[in-house]
């Protein structure tokens, strides 16, 4: 669905979280490597509780997380330590990570802070063993070439990775993150995409950021004039950003329309809830039948609106269900979708009579233990009352294909308080001025075209490839740029599709192979089979001698002479036209052990002696 975004007053900003490719984590000396969860060497449990901030308040987002107290399980490894376990104070701030964050800041013309102070940000969703995330502001007030403002860059520790349910893996916890926050200067979905793409290019230009799904995440802040600011967390794929913005605009427009309809109907939410457990004693619904308690609340004037779709696959009822799930229930039923799920029309009629519902009313019911049901009804009532006001401010999580679901309220200032275990780090003007900026990938691609003669598309592929460093190293050692680019992009890709584990091939071995090809020691045609042998673990000398042992010019000449002699009549009939067919025969015979140019040259010589 397309909207006139200017008329709606769309404003959007993004927060980009990029893992930095440092040798050590942000507050300990553990390596920044990810592990297979099957390799974990220990496991322990934590209960997390929120504490009041210096302002004497518990943050509203943390308070909601505490509605259900649950144990969190953590996997530890031989590459994690007591800092990740929250059993030892943190080490000083990693200087390599700080330098990289400041370099990124300088690339966007930002002003560094005079002292970097580490703060604690309350997070008790289980993603950190301590119940808080350490973060530090490093710079302020930058801009992009297209005019969008960069508000700040923070250096943060990455959270633990969720394995499943309430189980987390500690290998990711503590990897340095650069958090880049823009001002809400984007006014179309495409503008959000373009800014995210540019910042992503800038980050990759440092050659010191991690690559792959999950190593960069965008949180998108979106609002329309009649709506409210909503933060959608965890957009991992650039291609989905525009769709996320479009769907959030659709959601806010729909919620505003529902609000207007509710107000025109004089809608209200009953303060009283009803225990309707007895009504469903003989129900055919498996969920209701096994519940210990079933409670219902009547939403006056909400008929037909709770079931209305507000974005693909999502309804106002879905929003109420998200709130109810915070109490530990599985979901809810409402009369806009009943009879269904084993609930009969007669049971719906009895339910409406029990709560005194009229034709314009919607009844919502929840089934579980009495404690959870009481909590969930309170949450449903709360979300229904929000619908009378329009769009609530929220933090939401992205769902597949771009819709979103409620996570928690937007956090407030009460979530931050000082970290007392890490000393501040001064940033002098001389230090900042001395930082060397990397060449932007966009400029590098143009240089590859201009100086190396690569086609524009190949140059762009090369600079965005994780093997760009290998390419530059190979070229600096005399390998032609086209040979290096085609091998590192095309040949490796083809071999990977054929099942070769090209990721296991050492970069130095690839460069060594390319140099040997360039000097004529190995035939160009031998590159694929040699790389395949390297992928299987062979040493490069063994691989070459096994797959494509080199042959001398005289040996090549001998093969050519024998080939011509076997086809004497054909050669005398075709003359020099026999060159093409014989070339294929000789190439096949030598199987990549001789360079094609050498074969062509000698074949031409020998044919010239006969015709």
C-alpha positions in Angstrom: 0.0 0.0 0.0 1.4 3.4 -1.0 0.8 6.6 1.0 1.4 10.3 0.5 4.1 10.3 3.1 4.6 14.1 3.1 0.9 14.6 3.9 1.1 12.1 6.7 4.1 13.8 8.2 6.3 10.7 8.2 9.5 11.1 10.2 12.0 8.3 10.5 15.5 7.9 12.0 17.7 4.8 12.4 20.1 3.4 14.9 22.7 1.1 13.4 24.4 -1.4 15.5 27.6 -2.8 13.9 29.8 -5.4 15.4 33.5 -4.3 15.3 36.1 -6.8 14.1 38.5 -6.4 17.0 40.8 -9.0 18.4 39.3 -8.8 21.9 36.0 -8.0 23.5 35.1 -4.6 24.8 35.6 -5.2 28.6 37.7 -8.4 28.7 40.5 -10.1 26.8 38.4 -12.9 25.3 38.4 -13.3 21.5 35.5 -12.0 19.4 34.7 -15.4 17.9 31.3 -17.1 17.7 31.0 -20.7 18.7 28.7 -23.6 18.0 26.4 -24.0 20.9 27.3 -27.7 21.0 30.8 -26.7 22.0 29.7 -25.0 25.3 31.7 -26.1 28.3 29.5 -24.8 31.1 26.0 -23.7 32.0 24.6 -21.6 34.8 21.4 -19.8 35.7 20.4 -16.2 36.7 17.2 -14.4 37.9 17.3 -10.8 36.8 15.6 -7.9 38.7 15.5 -4.3 37.9 16.9 -1.7 40.3 16.0 1.9 40.8 18.1 4.5 38.9 19.8 7.5 40.4 16.5 9.3 39.7 14.8 6.9 42.2 12.7 5.2 39.5 12.5 1.8 37.9 12.4 2.1 34.2 9.0 1.4 32.7 10.4 -1.1 30.1 12.2 -3.0 32.9 9.2 -3.0 35.1 7.2 -4.7 32.4 9.9 -7.4 31.9 9.6 -8.2 35.7 5.9 -9.1 35.3 6.9 -12.7 35.0 10.0 -13.8 37.0 11.9 -16.6 35.2 15.3 -18.2 35.4 17.6 -17.5 32.5 20.1 -20.1 31.4 23.6 -19.3 29.9 26.1 -21.4 27.9 29.8 -20.7 28.7 32.8 -21.7 26.6 36.6 -22.0 26.8 36.7 -18.7 24.9 34.5 -16.8 27.5 35.5 -15.7 31.0 34.2 -14.6 34.4 33.5 -11.1 33.0 30.8 -12.5 30.7 29.5 -14.5 33.7 29.3 -11.2 35.7 31.5 -12.8 38.4 34.5 -10.5 37.8 34.8 -6.7 37.3 35.3 -5.6 33.7 38.7 -4.8 32.2 39.4 -1.2 31.0 37.7 -0.1 27.7 39.3 -1.9 24.7 41.5 0.8 23.0 41.3 -0.8 19.6 37.5 -0.6 19.7 37.6 3.0 20.9 40.0 4.0 18.1 37.7 2.4 15.5 34.6 4.1 16.9 36.4 7.4 16.8 37.6 6.8 13.2 34.0 6.2 12.2 33.0 9.4 14.0 35.7 11.3 12.1 34.4 9.9 8.8 31.1 11.7 9.5 32.6 15.0 10.7 31.6 14.5 14.4 32.8 16.1 17.5 34.4 13.6 20.0 33.6 13.8 23.7 36.5 15.0 25.9 36.2 12.0 28.2 34.5 8.7 27.4 32.4 7.6 30.4 30.9 4.1 30.5 27.2 3.9 31.6 25.0 1.0 32.5 21.7 0.6 30.6 19.1 -1.5 32.4 18.2 -4.6 30.3 16.6 -7.5 32.2 15.2 -9.5 29.2 18.0 -12.1 29.8 20.3 -10.9 27.1 23.0 -9.9 29.6 24.0 -11.8 32.7 24.4 -8.6 34.7 21.0 -7.2 34.0 22.5 -4.2 32.2 24.4 -3.3 29.0 27.5 -1.2 29.2 27.5 1.7 26.7 29.7 4.8 26.2 29.0 8.0 24.3 32.1 8.8 22.1 31.0 11.6 19.7 28.2 13.9 18.7 26.8 16.0 15.8 27.8 14.7 12.4 26.3 14.7 9.0 26.1 12.7 5.8 26.8 14.1 2.3 23.0 14.0 1.6 22.3 16.3 4.6 20.9 13.9 7.1 22.3 14.5 10.6 24.1 12.0 12.8 23.2 12.6 16.4 25.7 10.4 18.2 27.9 7.3 18.2 28.2 5.1 21.2 30.5 2.2 21.9 28.5 -0.7 23.4 28.9 -4.3 24.3 27.0 -6.8 22.2 24.3 -8.8 24.0 24.2 -12.6 24.5 22.6 -14.5 21.7 19.4 -16.3 22.4 19.6 -20.0 21.7 16.0 -20.7 22.3 13.4 -19.7 24.9 15.2 -18.3 27.9 18.6 -19.9 27.1 21.4 -17.6 25.9 24.9 -18.2 24.5 27.8 -16.1 26.0 30.1 -16.2 23.0 28.6 -13.1 21.5 28.3 -11.1 24.7 30.8 -8.3 25.0 31.8 -8.1 21.3 32.3 -4.3 20.6 29.4 -2.6 18.9 29.3 0.9 17.3 25.8 2.3 17.7 25.2 5.1 15.2 22.0 7.2 15.7 20.6 9.5 13.1 18.2 12.4 13.6 14.6 11.8 12.3 15.5 13.4 9.0 14.1 10.8 6.6 10.6 11.3 5.2 10.1 8.4 2.8 10.8 4.6 3.1 13.4 4.9 0.3 15.3 7.7 2.1 15.6 5.4 5.2 16.9 2.6 2.9 19.4 4.9 1.2 20.8 6.3 4.5 21.2 2.8 6.0 23.0 1.7 2.8 25.4 4.7 2.9 26.2 4.2 6.5 26.7 0.5 5.9 29.1 1.3 3.1 31.0 3.7 5.3 31.4 1.1 8.0 32.6 -1.5 5.6 35.2 1.0 4.3 37.1 0.6 7.6 37.7 -3.1 6.7 37.4 -3.6 10.5 33.7 -4.6 10.9 32.3 -8.1 11.1 30.3 -9.4 8.2 27.3 -11.7 7.8 23.7 -11.9 9.0 23.4 -10.6 12.5 26.6 -8.6 12.6 24.7 -5.4 11.7 21.2 -4.5 12.9 19.1 -1.5 12.3 16.5 -0.2 14.7 14.1 2.1 12.9 12.2 4.9 14.6 9.0 5.8 12.8 6.1 8.2 13.4 3.4 10.0 11.4 1.9 13.4 12.5 -1.3 11.8 13.9 0.6 8.8 15.4 3.5 8.3 17.8 7.1 7.4 17.8 7.6 3.7 17.5 11.0 1.9 17.6 11.2 -1.3 15.5 14.2 -3.3 16.6 16.3 -5.9 14.8 16.0 -5.2 11.1 18.9 -7.3 9.9 18.4 -7.1 6.1 18.7 -3.9 4.2 16.2 -5.1 1.6 13.4 -5.1 4.2 13.9 -1.6 5.6 11.5 0.1 3.1 8.9 -2.6 3.7 9.2 -2.2 7.5 8.6 1.6 7.2 5.7 1.1 4.8 4.0 -1.4 7.1 4.5 0.7 10.2 2.9 3.7 8.4 0.0 1.4 7.4 -0.3 0.3 11.1 -0.4 3.8 12.5 -2.9 5.0 9.8 -5.1 2.1 10.6 -4.9 2.7 14.4 -5.8 6.3 13.9 -8.8 5.3 11.8 -9.9 2.8 14.5 -9.5 5.5 17.2 -11.8 7.9 15.2 -14.3 5.1 14.8 -14.2 4.2 18.5 -14.7 7.8 19.5 -17.6 8.3 17.1 -19.3 5.2 18.7 -18.7 6.5 22.2 -16.6 3.4 23.0 -15.4 2.4 26.4 -13.7 -0.4 28.3 -15.4 -2.1 31.2 -13.5 -1.9 34.5 -15.0 -5.1 35.7 -13.9 -8.5 34.3 -15.9 -11.7 34.5 -15.0 -15.3 35.6 -16.7 -17.3 32.8 -14.9 -20.6 33.5 -18.2 -22.4 34.2 -19.6 -21.4 30.8 -17.0 -23.5 29.1 -17.1 -26.6 31.3 -18.3 -28.7 28.3 -16.6 -26.8 25.5 -15.0 -28.5 22.5 -12.1 -26.1 22.6 -9.0 -27.9 23.8 -7.4 -24.7 25.0 -10.4 -23.6 27.1 -11.1 -27.1 28.4 -7.7 -27.5 30.0 -7.6 -24.0 31.5 -7.9 -23.6 35.3 -9.5 -20.2 34.8 -11.2 -18.3 32.0 -11.9 -14.6 32.4 -13.5 -12.1 30.0 -13.8 -8.4 29.6 -16.3 -6.4 27.5 -15.1 -3.7 25.2 -18.1 -1.4 24.6 -18.3 -0.2 21.0 -15.4 -2.3 19.8 -17.4 -4.8 17.6 -15.6 -5.5 14.3 -12.6 -3.3 15.2 -10.6 -5.8 17.3 -10.5 -8.2 14.3 -9.7 -5.5 11.7 -6.4 -5.9 10.0 -3.9 -3.1 10.6 -0.9 -4.5 8.7 -0.4 -7.8 6.8 -1.1 -10.7 9.2 -1.8 -8.4 12.2 -5.0 -7.1 13.8 -5.9 -4.9 16.8 -6.5 -8.2 18.5 -2.9 -9.3 17.8 -1.7 -6.1 19.6 -3.9 -7.0 22.6 -2.6 -10.5 22.6 1.1 -9.2 22.6 0.3 -7.3 25.8 -1.4 -10.3 27.4 1.5 -12.6 26.6 3.7 -10.5 28.9 1.8 -12.2 31.8 2.8 -15.7 30.5 -0.5 -16.6 28.7 -0.5 -18.1 25.2 -2.9 -15.6 23.7 -6.6 -14.6 23.7 -9.9 -15.1 22.0 -12.3 -12.3 21.0 -15.8 -12.4 19.6 -14.8 -10.7 16.3 -13.3 -14.1 15.4 -15.7 -16.4 17.2 -17.3 -18.9 16.8 -14.1 -20.7 15.8 -11.3 -22.8 17.4 -13.8 -25.2 18.9 -16.0 -22.5 20.4 -19.6 -22.8 19.3 -22.1 -20.1 18.4 -24.2 -21.0 21.4 -21.2 -20.5 23.7 -20.6 -17.1 22.2 -24.2 -16.1 22.8 -23.9 -17.3 26.4 -20.6 -15.4 26.8 -22.1 -12.2 25.6 -25.1 -12.6 27.9 -22.8 -13.3 30.9 -20.9 -10.0 30.4 -23.9 -8.0 29.3 -22.5 -7.3 25.8 -24.6 -5.5 23.1 -24.5 -5.7 19.4 -21.7 -3.1 19.1 -19.5 -4.7 21.8 -16.6 -7.1 21.6 -15.8 -9.6 24.3 -12.2 -10.7 24.9 -11.4 -13.8 27.0 -8.2 -15.4 28.3 -7.6 -18.9 29.6 -4.8 -20.1 31.9 -4.1 -20.1 35.7 -6.1 -17.5 37.7 -3.0 -15.5 38.5 -1.9 -15.2 34.8 -5.5 -14.6 33.6 -6.0 -11.7 36.1 -2.7 -10.2 34.9 -3.5 -10.7 31.2 -7.0 -9.1 31.5 -5.4 -6.0 33.0 -3.0 -5.8 30.1 -5.8 -6.3 27.5 -7.9 -3.6 29.2 -4.8 -1.3 29.1 -4.2 -1.9 25.4 -7.9 -1.4 24.6 -7.9 2.0 26.4 -4.8 2.9 24.4 -6.8 2.3 21.2 -9.1 5.2 22.3 -6.0 7.5 22.1 -4.6 6.1 18.8 -1.0 5.0 18.5 0.9 4.2 21.7 4.7 4.8 21.9 6.3 1.4 21.9 9.4 -0.7 21.2 8.5 -3.4 18.7 10.2 -6.4 17.1 10.3 -7.0 13.4 8.5 -10.1 12.2 9.1 -11.9 8.9 8.6 -9.9 5.8 8.3 -6.5 7.7 5.3 -6.5 10.0 6.0 -6.0 13.7 4.9 -7.0 17.2 4.9 -5.3 20.6 8.0 -5.9 22.8 7.8 -3.3 25.6 7.2 0.4 26.3 9.8 2.8 25.0 12.5 3.1 27.7 13.0 6.3 29.6 15.9 8.2 31.2 15.6 6.0 34.3 17.3 3.0 32.5 20.7 4.7 32.6 23.1 4.9 35.5 27.0 5.2 35.8 29.3 2.2 35.5 31.6 2.6 38.5 34.0 -0.3 37.6 35.5 1.3 34.4 37.6 4.5 34.5 36.9 7.3 32.1 39.1 7.5 29.0 40.3 11.0 27.8 40.2 11.8 24.1 42.6 14.6 23.2 42.3 16.8 20.1 45.8 15.6 19.0 44.8 12.0 19.2 41.6 12.6 17.2 43.3 14.7 14.6 45.9 11.9 14.1 43.4 9.3 13.2 43.8 8.2 9.6 40.6 7.8 7.6 40.2 4.8 5.3 39.3 5.2 1.6 35.5 4.9 1.1 34.4 1.9 -0.8 32.6 4.1 -3.4 35.8 6.0 -4.1 37.8 2.7 -4.1 35.4 1.2 -6.8 36.0 4.3 -9.0 39.8 3.9 -8.5 39.6 0.2 -9.5 37.8 1.2 -12.7 40.1 4.1 -13.4 43.5 2.7 -12.5 43.0 -1.1 -12.9 40.6 -1.1 -15.8 38.0 -3.3 -14.1 34.4 -3.1 -15.4 32.2 -1.0 -13.1 30.1 -4.0 -11.9 33.2 -6.1 -11.2 34.9 -3.2 -9.4 31.8 -2.7 -7.2 31.5 -6.4 -6.4 35.2 -6.5 -5.5 35.1 -3.6 -3.1 32.1 -5.0 -1.2 33.6 -8.5 -1.1 35.1 -9.8 2.1 38.1 -10.8 -0.1 38.9 -7.2 -1.1 42.0 -7.2 1.0 43.2 -10.3 -0.7 42.6 -8.7 -4.0 44.7 -5.7 -3.1 47.5 -7.9 -1.8 47.5 -10.0 -5.0 47.6 -6.9 -7.2 50.4 -5.4 -5.2 52.4 -8.6 -5.8 52.1 -8.4 -9.6 48.9 -10.3 -10.3 46.8 -8.7 -13.0 43.7 -7.2 -11.5 41.2 -9.0 -13.9 42.8 -12.4 -13.0 42.6 -11.7 -9.3 39.1 -10.3 -9.4 37.7 -13.1 -11.5 39.3 -15.8 -9.4 38.3 -14.3 -6.0 34.7 -13.5 -7.1 33.8 -15.9 -9.9 35.9 -19.0 -9.5 35.5 -19.3 -5.8 31.7 -18.8 -6.1 31.5 -21.5 -8.7 33.5 -23.9 -6.6 31.5 -23.2 -3.6 28.3 -24.0 -5.5 29.9 -27.3 -6.5 30.4 -28.1 -2.8 34.0 -27.1 -2.3 34.7 -25.6 1.1 36.4 -22.5 -0.2 36.2 -20.8 3.1 38.8 -23.2 4.4 41.4 -22.1 1.8 44.0 -19.8 3.4 44.2 -16.4 1.8 48.0 -16.6 1.5 47.6 -19.8 -0.5 45.3 -18.1 -3.0 47.7 -15.3 -3.5 50.6 -17.7 -3.9 48.6 -19.6 -6.6 47.7 -16.4 -8.4 51.4 -15.2 -8.4 52.5 -18.6 -9.8 49.9 -18.3 -12.6 51.0 -14.8 -13.4 54.7 -15.8 -13.6 53.8 -18.8 -15.8 54.8 -21.4 -13.3 51.2 -22.7 -13.2 48.7 -22.7 -16.1 45.7 -20.5 -15.7 43.5 -23.4 -16.5 44.8 -25.2 -13.3 43.3 -22.6 -10.9 39.9 -24.3 -10.2 41.3 -27.9 -9.6 44.2 -26.5 -7.5 41.8 -24.4 -5.3 39.5 -27.5 -4.9 42.6 -29.5 -3.7 43.4 -26.6 -1.3 39.9 -26.7 0.0 40.4 -30.4 0.8 43.4 -29.5 3.0 46.3 -30.1 0.6 49.4 -27.9 0.8 49.8 -25.7 -2.3 52.9 -27.5 -3.6 51.3 -30.9 -3.2 48.1 -29.6 -4.8 49.9 -28.3 -7.8 52.1 -31.3 -8.3 49.1 -33.6 -7.8 46.5 -31.8 -9.9 48.5 -29.9 -12.5 52.2 -30.8 -12.5 54.0 -28.3 -14.7 55.4 -29.4 -18.1 58.2 -27.9 -20.1 57.8 -26.2 -23.5 59.5 -29.2 -25.1 57.0 -31.5 -23.4 54.2 -29.4 -24.7 55.7 -29.4 -28.2 55.9 -33.2 -28.1 52.2 -33.5 -27.3 51.4 -31.1 -30.1 53.5 -33.0 -32.6 52.0 -36.3 -31.6 48.5 -34.8 -32.0 49.2 -33.4 -35.4 50.8 -36.7 -36.6 47.7 -38.6 -35.5 45.5 -36.3 -37.6 47.8 -35.8 -40.6 45.1 -36.0 -43.2 42.8 -33.7 -41.4 45.6 -31.1 -40.9 46.6 -31.2 -44.6 43.0 -30.8 -45.7 42.2 -27.9 -43.3 45.5 -26.1 -43.2 45.6 -23.4 -40.5 41.9 -23.8 -40.0 42.8 -26.9 -38.0 44.2 -24.7 -35.3 40.9 -24.4 -33.4 40.0 -28.1 -33.2 43.6 -29.1 -32.4 43.8 -26.5 -29.6 40.9 -28.2 -27.8 42.5 -31.6 -28.2 45.9 -30.5 -26.8 44.3 -28.5 -23.9 42.4 -31.6 -22.9 45.5 -33.8 -23.1 47.5 -31.5 -20.9 44.6 -30.9 -18.5 45.6 -27.4 -17.3 49.3 -28.3 -16.9 50.4 -25.7 -19.5 49.3 -22.2 -20.2 46.9 -21.7 -23.1 49.0 -19.0 -24.6 52.1 -21.3 -24.7 50.1 -24.1 -26.3 48.6 -21.7 -28.9 52.0 -20.3 -29.8 53.7 -23.7 -30.2 50.7 -25.2 -32.1 50.8 -22.3 -34.5 54.6 -22.9 -35.1 54.2 -26.7 -35.7 51.2 -26.2 -38.1 53.2 -23.6 -40.0 55.9 -26.2 -40.7 53.4 -28.4 -42.5 50.9 -26.2 -44.3 
